[in-house]
Every structure is written in C-alpha cells, then in structure tokens.
C-alpha cells in the first residue's frame, strides 16, 4: 500500500513521463510500460509490467 501512495504522490504529468520511459531489452529501446504493478523497493518503488510494443517483461525503479 505504501508503494501505491508514493506513486500517487508523484504529479500526474511526471508519472506519465515515467511510464513512457522504460527500457525494453527485447526492443532495445525505450518504451511505455503497461499492465504494471507497483512494489516497494529499498531505493523507492518499482513498476513491473509489460512493454507496450512487444509484451516483454519490463521494470522501472523510481528512487525516493
């Protein structure tokens, strides 16, 4: 629950930029994350989901 609160505390425009700036190893490029979950991480929070382009698993750490 804390991870979701941290995520929602980030302004919407910044959250949108973060969702669209996830590296996909399969595509070899930056892509948008979709169908993601938000998890606590020692550095902050982690988004874990799928690449919008190819469906590969991707993740993004967002530091506190």
PQR file of N, CA, C, O and H, with PARSE charges and radii, in Angstrom:
ATOM      1  N   UNK A   1       0.814  -1.192   0.000 -0.4000 1.5000
ATOM      2  CA  UNK A   1       0.000   0.000   0.000 -0.0000 2.0000
ATOM      3  C   UNK A   1       0.862   1.262   0.000  0.5500 1.7000
ATOM      4  O   UNK A   1       0.512   2.247  -0.650 -0.5500 1.4000
ATOM      5  N   UNK A   2       1.987   1.243   0.723 -0.4000 1.5000
ATOM      6  CA  UNK A   2       2.866   2.403   0.746 -0.0000 2.0000
ATOM      7  C   UNK A   2       3.403   2.736  -0.638  0.5500 1.7000
ATOM      8  O   UNK A   2       3.539   3.909  -0.985 -0.5500 1.4000
ATOM      9  H   UNK A   2       2.271   0.442   1.251  0.4000 1.0000
ATOM     10  N   UNK A   3       3.705   1.721  -1.424 -0.4000 1.5000
ATOM     11  CA  UNK A   3       4.224   1.949  -2.771 -0.0000 2.0000
ATOM     12  C   UNK A   3       3.200   2.703  -3.609  0.5500 1.7000
ATOM     13  O   UNK A   3       3.555   3.639  -4.325 -0.5500 1.4000
ATOM     14  H   UNK A   3       3.594   0.768  -1.142  0.4000 1.0000
ATOM     15  N   UNK A   4       1.949   2.310  -3.527 -0.4000 1.5000
ATOM     16  CA  UNK A   4       0.901   2.985  -4.295 -0.0000 2.0000
ATOM     17  C   UNK A   4       0.745   4.437  -3.839  0.5500 1.7000
ATOM     18  O   UNK A   4       0.548   5.325  -4.668 -0.5500 1.4000
ATOM     19  H   UNK A   4       1.661   1.549  -2.945  0.4000 1.0000
ATOM     20  N   UNK A   5       0.830   4.686  -2.539 -0.4000 1.5000
ATOM     21  CA  UNK A   5       0.743   6.051  -2.028 -0.0000 2.0000
ATOM     22  C   UNK A   5       1.899   6.898  -2.552  0.5500 1.7000
ATOM     23  O   UNK A   5       1.702   8.049  -2.941 -0.5500 1.4000
ATOM     24  H   UNK A   5       0.989   3.964  -1.865  0.4000 1.0000
ATOM     25  N   UNK A   6       3.110   6.327  -2.564 -0.4000 1.5000
ATOM     26  CA  UNK A   6       4.269   7.041  -3.098 -0.0000 2.0000
ATOM     27  C   UNK A   6       4.066   7.360  -4.575  0.5500 1.7000
ATOM     28  O   UNK A   6       4.375   8.464  -5.026 -0.5500 1.4000
ATOM     29  H   UNK A   6       3.270   5.391  -2.249  0.4000 1.0000
ATOM     30  N   UNK A   7       3.544   6.386  -5.332 -0.4000 1.5000
ATOM     31  CA  UNK A   7       3.303   6.565  -6.757 -0.0000 2.0000
ATOM     32  C   UNK A   7       2.286   7.684  -6.983  0.5500 1.7000
ATOM     33  O   UNK A   7       2.500   8.558  -7.824 -0.5500 1.4000
ATOM     34  H   UNK A   7       3.294   5.489  -4.966  0.4000 1.0000
ATOM     35  N   UNK A   8       1.201   7.659  -6.250 -0.4000 1.5000
ATOM     36  CA  UNK A   8       0.154   8.667  -6.430 -0.0000 2.0000
ATOM     37  C   UNK A   8       0.578  10.049  -5.933  0.5500 1.7000
ATOM     38  O   UNK A   8      -0.030  11.051  -6.311 -0.5500 1.4000
ATOM     39  H   UNK A   8       1.026   6.950  -5.567  0.4000 1.0000
ATOM     40  N   UNK A   9       1.610  10.116  -5.091 -0.4000 1.5000
ATOM     41  CA  UNK A   9       2.124  11.403  -4.627 -0.0000 2.0000
ATOM     42  C   UNK A   9       2.929  12.119  -5.714  0.5500 1.7000
ATOM     43  O   UNK A   9       3.169  13.322  -5.615 -0.5500 1.4000
ATOM     44  H   UNK A   9       2.104   9.302  -4.784  0.4000 1.0000
ATOM     45  N   UNK A  10       3.340  11.397  -6.735 -0.4000 1.5000
ATOM     46  CA  UNK A  10       4.071  11.983  -7.861 -0.0000 2.0000
ATOM     47  C   UNK A  10       3.046  12.662  -8.767  0.5500 1.7000
ATOM     48  O   UNK A  10       2.014  12.065  -9.071 -0.5500 1.4000
ATOM     49  H   UNK A  10       3.145  10.419  -6.815  0.4000 1.0000
ATOM     50  N   UNK A  11       3.305  13.897  -9.205 -0.4000 1.5000
ATOM     51  CA  UNK A  11       2.351  14.572 -10.098 -0.0000 2.0000
ATOM     52  C   UNK A  11       2.050  13.749 -11.355  0.5500 1.7000
ATOM     53  O   UNK A  11       2.926  13.061 -11.879 -0.5500 1.4000
ATOM     54  H   UNK A  11       4.144  14.382  -8.958  0.4000 1.0000
ATOM     55  N   UNK A  12       0.816  13.826 -11.829 -0.4000 1.5000
ATOM     56  CA  UNK A  12       0.351  13.018 -12.967 -0.0000 2.0000
ATOM     57  C   UNK A  12       1.229  13.183 -14.198  0.5500 1.7000
ATOM     58  O   UNK A  12       1.527  12.191 -14.862 -0.5500 1.4000
ATOM     59  H   UNK A  12       0.104  14.386 -11.404  0.4000 1.0000
ATOM     60  N   UNK A  13       1.652  14.389 -14.524 -0.4000 1.5000
ATOM     61  CA  UNK A  13       2.477  14.582 -15.720 -0.0000 2.0000
ATOM     62  C   UNK A  13       3.822  13.868 -15.591  0.5500 1.7000
ATOM     63  O   UNK A  13       4.341  13.343 -16.576 -0.5500 1.4000
ATOM     64  H   UNK A  13       1.410  15.195 -13.985  0.4000 1.0000
ATOM     65  N   UNK A  14       4.384  13.846 -14.394 -0.4000 1.5000
ATOM     66  CA  UNK A  14       5.648  13.133 -14.166 -0.0000 2.0000
ATOM     67  C   UNK A  14       5.415  11.626 -14.228  0.5500 1.7000
ATOM     68  O   UNK A  14       6.229  10.907 -14.809 -0.5500 1.4000
ATOM     69  H   UNK A  14       3.963  14.273 -13.594  0.4000 1.0000
ATOM     70  N   UNK A  15       4.324  11.133 -13.643 -0.4000 1.5000
ATOM     71  CA  UNK A  15       4.009   9.696 -13.722 -0.0000 2.0000
ATOM     72  C   UNK A  15       3.871   9.262 -15.175  0.5500 1.7000
ATOM     73  O   UNK A  15       4.354   8.194 -15.552 -0.5500 1.4000
ATOM     74  H   UNK A  15       3.663  11.717 -13.172  0.4000 1.0000
ATOM     75  N   UNK A  16       3.221  10.077 -15.987 -0.4000 1.5000
ATOM     76  CA  UNK A  16       3.050   9.756 -17.410 -0.0000 2.0000
ATOM     77  C   UNK A  16       4.409   9.639 -18.092  0.5500 1.7000
ATOM     78  O   UNK A  16       4.636   8.713 -18.871 -0.5500 1.4000
ATOM     79  H   UNK A  16       2.830  10.945 -15.680  0.4000 1.0000
ATOM     80  N   UNK A  17       5.323  10.585 -17.798 -0.4000 1.5000
ATOM     81  CA  UNK A  17       6.669  10.547 -18.379 -0.0000 2.0000
ATOM     82  C   UNK A  17       7.422   9.295 -17.932  0.5500 1.7000
ATOM     83  O   UNK A  17       8.107   8.661 -18.735 -0.5500 1.4000
ATOM     84  H   UNK A  17       5.138  11.337 -17.165  0.4000 1.0000
ATOM     85  N   UNK A  18       7.296   8.940 -16.652 -0.4000 1.5000
ATOM     86  CA  UNK A  18       7.971   7.749 -16.140 -0.0000 2.0000
ATOM     87  C   UNK A  18       7.437   6.477 -16.802  0.5500 1.7000
ATOM     88  O   UNK A  18       8.211   5.579 -17.132 -0.5500 1.4000
ATOM     89  H   UNK A  18       6.740   9.455 -16.000  0.4000 1.0000
ATOM     90  N   UNK A  19       6.126   6.396 -16.995 -0.4000 1.5000
ATOM     91  CA  UNK A  19       5.533   5.214 -17.656 -0.0000 2.0000
ATOM     92  C   UNK A  19       6.002   5.080 -19.100  0.5500 1.7000
ATOM     93  O   UNK A  19       6.110   3.968 -19.615 -0.5500 1.4000
ATOM     94  H   UNK A  19       5.496   7.125 -16.727  0.4000 1.0000
ATOM     95  N   UNK A  20       6.280   6.195 -19.750 -0.4000 1.5000
ATOM     96  CA  UNK A  20       6.694   6.173 -21.159 -0.0000 2.0000
ATOM     97  C   UNK A  20       8.206   6.112 -21.335  0.5500 1.7000
ATOM     98  O   UNK A  20       8.705   6.224 -22.455 -0.5500 1.4000
ATOM     99  H   UNK A  20       6.193   7.099 -19.331  0.4000 1.0000
ATOM    100  N   UNK A  21       8.938   5.935 -20.237 -0.4000 1.5000
ATOM    101  CA  UNK A  21      10.397   5.955 -20.293 -0.0000 2.0000
ATOM    102  C   UNK A  21      10.975   4.731 -19.580  0.5500 1.7000
ATOM    103  O   UNK A  21      11.716   4.862 -18.606 -0.5500 1.4000
ATOM    104  H   UNK A  21       8.533   5.845 -19.327  0.4000 1.0000
ATOM    105  N   UNK A  22      10.628   3.544 -20.075 -0.4000 1.5000
ATOM    106  CA  UNK A  22      11.099   2.272 -19.515 -0.0000 2.0000
ATOM    107  C   UNK A  22      11.890   1.554 -20.604  0.5500 1.7000
ATOM    108  O   UNK A  22      11.424   1.438 -21.737 -0.5500 1.4000
ATOM    109  H   UNK A  22      10.026   3.438 -20.866  0.4000 1.0000
ATOM    110  N   UNK A  23      13.081   1.074 -20.263 -0.4000 1.5000
ATOM    111  CA  UNK A  23      13.897   0.385 -21.267 -0.0000 2.0000
ATOM    112  C   UNK A  23      13.450  -1.063 -21.433  0.5500 1.7000
ATOM    113  O   UNK A  23      13.315  -1.797 -20.454 -0.5500 1.4000
ATOM    114  H   UNK A  23      13.458   1.168 -19.341  0.4000 1.0000
ATOM    115  N   UNK A  24      13.223  -1.464 -22.679 -0.4000 1.5000
ATOM    116  CA  UNK A  24      12.871  -2.848 -23.007 -0.0000 2.0000
ATOM    117  C   UNK A  24      14.078  -3.530 -23.638  0.5500 1.7000
ATOM    118  O   UNK A  24      14.570  -3.086 -24.676 -0.5500 1.4000
ATOM    119  H   UNK A  24      13.333  -0.868 -23.474  0.4000 1.0000
ATOM    120  N   UNK A  25      14.557  -4.602 -23.022 -0.4000 1.5000
ATOM    121  CA  UNK A  25      15.724  -5.309 -23.561 -0.0000 2.0000
ATOM    122  C   UNK A  25      15.395  -6.025 -24.864  0.5500 1.7000
ATOM    123  O   UNK A  25      16.278  -6.211 -25.701 -0.5500 1.4000
ATOM    124  H   UNK A  25      14.158  -4.963 -22.179  0.4000 1.0000
ATOM    125  N   UNK A  26      14.146  -6.428 -25.049 -0.4000 1.5000
ATOM    126  CA  UNK A  26      13.755  -7.103 -26.281 -0.0000 2.0000
ATOM    127  C   UNK A  26      13.736  -6.125 -27.458  0.5500 1.7000
ATOM    128  O   UNK A  26      14.247  -6.440 -28.533 -0.5500 1.4000
ATOM    129  H   UNK A  26      13.429  -6.277 -24.368  0.4000 1.0000
ATOM    130  N   UNK A  27      13.154  -4.947 -27.261 -0.4000 1.5000
ATOM    131  CA  UNK A  27      13.092  -3.926 -28.315 -0.0000 2.0000
ATOM    132  C   UNK A  27      14.431  -3.200 -28.467  0.5500 1.7000
ATOM    133  O   UNK A  27      14.745  -2.677 -29.536 -0.5500 1.4000
ATOM    134  H   UNK A  27      12.740  -4.691 -26.387  0.4000 1.0000
ATOM    135  N   UNK A  28      15.226  -3.175 -27.370 -0.4000 1.5000
ATOM    136  CA  UNK A  28      16.496  -2.451 -27.391 -0.0000 2.0000
ATOM    137  C   UNK A  28      16.298  -0.952 -27.387  0.5500 1.7000
ATOM    138  O   UNK A  28      17.160  -0.206 -27.851 -0.5500 1.4000
ATOM    139  H   UNK A  28      14.971  -3.600 -26.501  0.4000 1.0000
ATOM    140  N   UNK A  29      15.161  -0.501 -26.864 -0.4000 1.5000
ATOM    141  CA  UNK A  29      14.835   0.917 -26.889 -0.0000 2.0000
ATOM    142  C   UNK A  29      13.908   1.259 -25.723  0.5500 1.7000
ATOM    143  O   UNK A  29      13.449   0.379 -24.996 -0.5500 1.4000
ATOM    144  H   UNK A  29      14.460  -1.106 -26.487  0.4000 1.0000
ATOM    145  N   UNK A  30      13.652   2.518 -25.568 -0.4000 1.5000
ATOM    146  CA  UNK A  30      12.720   2.999 -24.554 -0.0000 2.0000
ATOM    147  C   UNK A  30      11.298   2.738 -25.034  0.5500 1.7000
ATOM    148  O   UNK A  30      10.977   2.931 -26.207 -0.5500 1.4000
ATOM    149  H   UNK A  30      14.025   3.233 -26.159  0.4000 1.0000
ATOM    150  N   UNK A  31      10.459   2.301 -24.115 -0.4000 1.5000
ATOM    151  CA  UNK A  31       9.069   2.005 -24.451 -0.0000 2.0000
ATOM    152  C   UNK A  31       8.170   2.406 -23.286  0.5500 1.7000
ATOM    153  O   UNK A  31       8.643   2.831 -22.233 -0.5500 1.4000
ATOM    154  H   UNK A  31      10.719   2.145 -23.162  0.4000 1.0000
ATOM    155  N   UNK A  32       6.876   2.262 -23.498 -0.4000 1.5000
ATOM    156  CA  UNK A  32       5.902   2.531 -22.447 -0.0000 2.0000
ATOM    157  C   UNK A  32       5.577   1.233 -21.718  0.5500 1.7000
ATOM    158  O   UNK A  32       5.459   0.176 -22.338 -0.5500 1.4000
ATOM    159  H   UNK A  32       6.492   1.917 -24.354  0.4000 1.0000
ATOM    160  N   UNK A  33       5.433   1.319 -20.401 -0.4000 1.5000
ATOM    161  CA  UNK A  33       5.056   0.159 -19.602 -0.0000 2.0000
ATOM    162  C   UNK A  33       3.536   0.119 -19.483  0.5500 1.7000
ATOM    163  O   UNK A  33       2.890   1.156 -19.329 -0.5500 1.4000
ATOM    164  H   UNK A  33       5.529   2.178 -19.898  0.4000 1.0000
ATOM    165  N   UNK A  34       2.972  -1.083 -19.557 -0.4000 1.5000
ATOM    166  CA  UNK A  34       1.535  -1.255 -19.368 -0.0000 2.0000
ATOM    167  C   UNK A  34       1.287  -2.484 -18.508  0.5500 1.7000
ATOM    168  O   UNK A  34       2.184  -3.300 -18.299 -0.5500 1.4000
ATOM    169  H   UNK A  34       3.496  -1.925 -19.682  0.4000 1.0000
ATOM    170  N   UNK A  35       0.069  -2.606 -18.014 -0.4000 1.5000
ATOM    171  CA  UNK A  35      -0.311  -3.728 -17.144 -0.0000 2.0000
ATOM    172  C   UNK A  35       0.702  -3.886 -16.001  0.5500 1.7000
ATOM    173  O   UNK A  35       1.178  -4.987 -15.724 -0.5500 1.4000
ATOM    174  H   UNK A  35      -0.660  -1.943 -18.183  0.4000 1.0000
ATOM    175  N   UNK A  36       1.017  -2.772 -15.352 -0.4000 1.5000
ATOM    176  CA  UNK A  36       2.077  -2.806 -14.348 -0.0000 2.0000
ATOM    177  C   UNK A  36       1.541  -2.845 -12.921  0.5500 1.7000
ATOM    178  O   UNK A  36       0.422  -2.424 -12.629 -0.5500 1.4000
ATOM    179  H   UNK A  36       0.630  -1.878 -15.577  0.4000 1.0000
ATOM    180  N   UNK A  37       2.396  -3.372 -12.048 -0.4000 1.5000
ATOM    181  CA  UNK A  37       2.145  -3.340 -10.618 -0.0000 2.0000
ATOM    182  C   UNK A  37       3.175  -2.404  -9.996  0.5500 1.7000
ATOM    183  O   UNK A  37       4.216  -2.118 -10.589 -0.5500 1.4000
ATOM    184  H   UNK A  37       3.305  -3.715 -12.284  0.4000 1.0000
ATOM    185  N   UNK A  38       2.868  -1.940  -8.804 -0.4000 1.5000
ATOM    186  CA  UNK A  38       3.754  -1.025  -8.085 -0.0000 2.0000
ATOM    187  C   UNK A  38       4.185  -1.721  -6.802  0.5500 1.7000
ATOM    188  O   UNK A  38       3.349  -2.110  -5.987 -0.5500 1.4000
ATOM    189  H   UNK A  38       2.023  -2.173  -8.323  0.4000 1.0000
ATOM    190  N   UNK A  39       5.494  -1.875  -6.629 -0.4000 1.5000
ATOM    191  CA  UNK A  39       6.040  -2.593  -5.478 -0.0000 2.0000
ATOM    192  C   UNK A  39       7.008  -1.703  -4.711  0.5500 1.7000
ATOM    193  O   UNK A  39       7.666  -0.842  -5.296 -0.5500 1.4000
ATOM    194  H   UNK A  39       6.173  -1.559  -7.292  0.4000 1.0000
ATOM    195  N   UNK A  40       7.093  -1.913  -3.391 -0.4000 1.5000
ATOM    196  CA  UNK A  40       8.110  -1.234  -2.588 -0.0000 2.0000
ATOM    197  C   UNK A  40       9.489  -1.776  -2.946  0.5500 1.7000
ATOM    198  O   UNK A  40       9.634  -2.949  -3.293 -0.5500 1.4000
ATOM    199  H   UNK A  40       6.558  -2.612  -2.916  0.4000 1.0000
ATOM    200  N   UNK A  41      10.490  -0.919  -2.859 -0.4000 1.5000
ATOM    201  CA  UNK A  41      11.874  -1.270  -3.156 -0.0000 2.0000
ATOM    202  C   UNK A  41      12.746  -0.470  -2.199  0.5500 1.7000
ATOM    203  O   UNK A  41      12.377   0.649  -1.844 -0.5500 1.4000
ATOM    204  H   UNK A  41      10.372   0.033  -2.577  0.4000 1.0000
ATOM    205  N   UNK A  42      13.891  -0.998  -1.767 -0.4000 1.5000
ATOM    206  CA  UNK A  42      14.748  -0.244  -0.847 -0.0000 2.0000
ATOM    207  C   UNK A  42      15.115   1.159  -1.359  0.5500 1.7000
ATOM    208  O   UNK A  42      15.321   2.072  -0.560 -0.5500 1.4000
ATOM    209  H   UNK A  42      14.191  -1.907  -2.056  0.4000 1.0000
ATOM    210  N   UNK A  43      15.196   1.328  -2.659 -0.4000 1.5000
ATOM    211  CA  UNK A  43      15.546   2.634  -3.227 -0.0000 2.0000
ATOM    212  C   UNK A  43      14.334   3.542  -3.433  0.5500 1.7000
ATOM    213  O   UNK A  43      14.497   4.741  -3.657 -0.5500 1.4000
ATOM    214  H   UNK A  43      15.029   0.586  -3.308  0.4000 1.0000
ATOM    215  N   UNK A  44      13.121   2.990  -3.361 -0.4000 1.5000
ATOM    216  CA  UNK A  44      11.911   3.766  -3.605 -0.0000 2.0000
ATOM    217  C   UNK A  44      10.752   2.849  -3.955  0.5500 1.7000
ATOM    218  O   UNK A  44      10.232   2.130  -3.101 -0.5500 1.4000
ATOM    219  H   UNK A  44      12.988   2.016  -3.179  0.4000 1.0000
ATOM    220  N   UNK A  45      10.349   2.883  -5.233 -0.4000 1.5000
ATOM    221  CA  UNK A  45       9.315   1.968  -5.729 -0.0000 2.0000
ATOM    222  C   UNK A  45       9.738   1.395  -7.074  0.5500 1.7000
ATOM    223  O   UNK A  45      10.601   1.950  -7.755 -0.5500 1.4000
ATOM    224  H   UNK A  45      10.771   3.467  -5.926  0.4000 1.0000
ATOM    225  N   UNK A  46       9.117   0.272  -7.452 -0.4000 1.5000
ATOM    226  CA  UNK A  46       9.400  -0.367  -8.728 -0.0000 2.0000
ATOM    227  C   UNK A  46       8.088  -0.589  -9.460  0.5500 1.7000
ATOM    228  O   UNK A  46       7.110  -1.062  -8.882 -0.5500 1.4000
ATOM    229  H   UNK A  46       8.416  -0.179  -6.899  0.4000 1.0000
ATOM    230  N   UNK A  47       8.081  -0.237 -10.749 -0.4000 1.5000
ATOM    231  CA  UNK A  47       6.974  -0.577 -11.629 -0.0000 2.0000
ATOM    232  C   UNK A  47       7.389  -1.832 -12.372  0.5500 1.7000
ATOM    233  O   UNK A  47       8.455  -1.862 -12.987 -0.5500 1.4000
ATOM    234  H   UNK A  47       8.876   0.148 -11.219  0.4000 1.0000
ATOM    235  N   UNK A  48       6.563  -2.872 -12.325 -0.4000 1.5000
ATOM    236  CA  UNK A  48       6.842  -4.112 -13.052 -0.0000 2.0000
ATOM    237  C   UNK A  48       5.644  -4.397 -13.936  0.5500 1.7000
ATOM    238  O   UNK A  48       4.512  -4.468 -13.459 -0.5500 1.4000
ATOM    239  H   UNK A  48       5.697  -2.847 -11.826  0.4000 1.0000
ATOM    240  N   UNK A  49       5.899  -4.562 -15.241 -0.4000 1.5000
ATOM    241  CA  UNK A  49       4.801  -4.788 -16.167 -0.0000 2.0000
ATOM    242  C   UNK A  49       5.290  -5.290 -17.507  0.5500 1.7000
ATOM    243  O   UNK A  49       6.282  -6.013 -17.597 -0.5500 1.4000
ATOM    244  H   UNK A  49       6.819  -4.505 -15.629  0.4000 1.0000
ATOM    245  N   UNK A  50       4.566  -4.889 -18.563 -0.4000 1.5000
ATOM    246  CA  UNK A  50       4.839  -5.356 -19.922 -0.0000 2.0000
ATOM    247  C   UNK A  50       5.154  -4.179 -20.829  0.5500 1.7000
ATOM    248  O   UNK A  50       4.618  -3.084 -20.661 -0.5500 1.4000
ATOM    249  H   UNK A  50       3.760  -4.301 -18.490  0.4000 1.0000
ATOM    250  N   UNK A  51       6.034  -4.423 -21.794 -0.4000 1.5000
ATOM    251  CA  UNK A  51       6.350  -3.440 -22.819 -0.0000 2.0000
ATOM    252  C   UNK A  51       5.120  -3.273 -23.713  0.5500 1.7000
ATOM    253  O   UNK A  51       4.538  -4.262 -24.158 -0.5500 1.4000
ATOM    254  H   UNK A  51       6.470  -5.312 -21.931  0.4000 1.0000
ATOM    255  N   UNK A  52       4.732  -2.047 -23.972 -0.4000 1.5000
ATOM    256  CA  UNK A  52       3.561  -1.787 -24.809 -0.0000 2.0000
ATOM    257  C   UNK A  52       3.789  -2.221 -26.251  0.5500 1.7000
ATOM    258  O   UNK A  52       2.833  -2.542 -26.956 -0.5500 1.4000
ATOM    259  H   UNK A  52       5.205  -1.244 -23.610  0.4000 1.0000
ATOM    260  N   UNK A  53       5.046  -2.235 -26.699 -0.4000 1.5000
ATOM    261  CA  UNK A  53       5.364  -2.579 -28.086 -0.0000 2.0000
ATOM    262  C   UNK A  53       5.372  -4.089 -28.321  0.5500 1.7000
ATOM    263  O   UNK A  53       4.725  -4.579 -29.247 -0.5500 1.4000
ATOM    264  H   UNK A  53       5.823  -1.974 -26.126  0.4000 1.0000
ATOM    265  N   UNK A  54       6.113  -4.832 -27.473 -0.4000 1.5000
ATOM    266  CA  UNK A  54       6.321  -6.263 -27.746 -0.0000 2.0000
ATOM    267  C   UNK A  54       5.760  -7.205 -26.679  0.5500 1.7000
ATOM    268  O   UNK A  54       5.688  -8.413 -26.903 -0.5500 1.4000
ATOM    269  H   UNK A  54       6.638  -4.433 -26.721  0.4000 1.0000
ATOM    270  N   UNK A  55       5.360  -6.666 -25.521 -0.4000 1.5000
ATOM    271  CA  UNK A  55       4.818  -7.510 -24.461 -0.0000 2.0000
ATOM    272  C   UNK A  55       5.858  -8.137 -23.552  0.5500 1.7000
ATOM    273  O   UNK A  55       5.509  -8.905 -22.656 -0.5500 1.4000
ATOM    274  H   UNK A  55       5.419  -5.684 -25.340  0.4000 1.0000
ATOM    275  N   UNK A  56       7.129  -7.825 -23.766 -0.4000 1.5000
ATOM    276  CA  UNK A  56       8.211  -8.342 -22.926 -0.0000 2.0000
ATOM    277  C   UNK A  56       8.081  -7.790 -21.503  0.5500 1.7000
ATOM    278  O   UNK A  56       7.565  -6.688 -21.316 -0.5500 1.4000
ATOM    279  H   UNK A  56       7.412  -7.201 -24.495  0.4000 1.0000
ATOM    280  N   UNK A  57       8.544  -8.542 -20.502 -0.4000 1.5000
ATOM    281  CA  UNK A  57       8.564  -8.059 -19.125 -0.0000 2.0000
ATOM    282  C   UNK A  57       9.553  -6.901 -19.011  0.5500 1.7000
ATOM    283  O   UNK A  57      10.686  -6.990 -19.485 -0.5500 1.4000
ATOM    284  H   UNK A  57       8.963  -9.437 -20.654  0.4000 1.0000
ATOM    285  N   UNK A  58       9.110  -5.812 -18.376 -0.4000 1.5000
ATOM    286  CA  UNK A  58       9.970  -4.652 -18.143 -0.0000 2.0000
ATOM    287  C   UNK A  58       9.758  -4.164 -16.714  0.5500 1.7000
ATOM    288  O   UNK A  58       8.753  -4.487 -16.080 -0.5500 1.4000
ATOM    289  H   UNK A  58       8.190  -5.740 -17.991  0.4000 1.0000
ATOM    290  N   UNK A  59      10.711  -3.387 -16.216 -0.4000 1.5000
ATOM    291  CA  UNK A  59      10.559  -2.806 -14.887 -0.0000 2.0000
ATOM    292  C   UNK A  59      11.276  -1.451 -14.863  0.5500 1.7000
ATOM    293  O   UNK A  59      12.159  -1.167 -15.672 -0.5500 1.4000
ATOM    294  H   UNK A  59      11.527  -3.124 -16.731  0.4000 1.0000
ATOM    295  N   UNK A  60      10.855  -0.643 -13.907 -0.4000 1.5000
ATOM    296  CA  UNK A  60      11.433   0.693 -13.746 -0.0000 2.0000
ATOM    297  C   UNK A  60      11.534   1.005 -12.259  0.5500 1.7000
ATOM    298  O   UNK A  60      10.534   0.947 -11.543 -0.5500 1.4000
ATOM    299  H   UNK A  60      10.137  -0.874 -13.250  0.4000 1.0000
ATOM    300  N   UNK A  61      12.745   1.337 -11.786 -0.4000 1.5000
ATOM    301  CA  UNK A  61      12.929   1.753 -10.398 -0.0000 2.0000
ATOM    302  C   UNK A  61      12.773   3.273 -10.342  0.5500 1.7000
ATOM    303  O   UNK A  61      13.359   4.005 -11.140 -0.5500 1.4000
ATOM    304  H   UNK A  61      13.557   1.384 -12.367  0.4000 1.0000
ATOM    305  N   UNK A  62      11.976   3.723  -9.390 -0.4000 1.5000
ATOM    306  CA  UNK A  62      11.788   5.148  -9.176 -0.0000 2.0000
ATOM    307  C   UNK A  62      12.293   5.441  -7.764  0.5500 1.7000
ATOM    308  O   UNK A  62      11.687   5.030  -6.774 -0.5500 1.4000
ATOM    309  H   UNK A  62      11.500   3.129  -8.742  0.4000 1.0000
ATOM    310  N   UNK A  63      13.400   6.152  -7.693 -0.4000 1.5000
ATOM    311  CA  UNK A  63      14.051   6.405  -6.403 -0.0000 2.0000
ATOM    312  C   UNK A  63      13.313   7.481  -5.632  0.5500 1.7000
ATOM    313  O   UNK A  63      12.708   8.387  -6.204 -0.5500 1.4000
ATOM    314  H   UNK A  63      13.892   6.486  -8.497  0.4000 1.0000
ATOM    315  N   UNK A  64      13.384   7.351  -4.302 -0.4000 1.5000
ATOM    316  CA  UNK A  64      12.789   8.368  -3.417 -0.0000 2.0000
ATOM    317  C   UNK A  64      13.479   9.691  -3.568  0.5500 1.7000
ATOM    318  O   UNK A  64      13.111  10.659  -2.903 -0.5500 1.4000
ATOM    319  H   UNK A  64      13.876   6.615  -3.838  0.4000 1.0000
TER
END
